């Protein structure tokens, strides 16, 4: 996925879940939209370099959306959780994911009490997929979630229910940073999510994780990475 021309700035502070203050290169202060409910732990630090995407809606309160942040250890991380779905969708369309070779893609499909991210259709049975954005990484391990997520646990339960009905289902974790060499649930933050993830895997829900290459020009899946549900 390619970015439009991004605007550099310096992060000042996160004002709430969806808003942050930054200083533009001109010296002016600006409030920007942060499109994630996660904490971005270890990503946003006072004074760190960030990149902004201009809003395409002139009537919006904030003129910019935060797109990327420079990591303290080097490299960049996407600060837009919504991009994980776009990245996954693009990779399937381009035939880059061997685990998901499907010709038809339905997005935001309701099942039970939830709306799941994808229903993939091909010659075989449907595959239902829930995609999660991973932004936290430490010692090469990307972890999700970085904040407790009852909604995420509910989605996992729906995937297990689909498997019980004979469908294929998968939880996919997209690390939107290049330094995540392995994936594990963030048990310290949400032990219930970690336990449910292990349980649904035992019931037949597939778990896949991928890391991305990230630059100010684009973000793309680089490769599938190993999973350790007990790390």
Secondary structure, 3 states (H helix, E strand, C coil): CECCCCEEEEEEEEEECCEEEEEECCCCEEEEECCCCCCCCCCCCCCCEEEEEECCCCCCCCCEEEEEEECCCCCEEECCCCHHHHHHHHHHHCCCCCCCCCCEEEEEEEECCEEEEEEEECCCCCEEEEEEEECEEECCEEEECCCCCHHHHHHHHHHHHHHHCCCEEEEEEEECECCCCEEEECCCCCHHHHHHHHHHHHCCCEEEEEEEEECCCEEEEEEECEECCCC
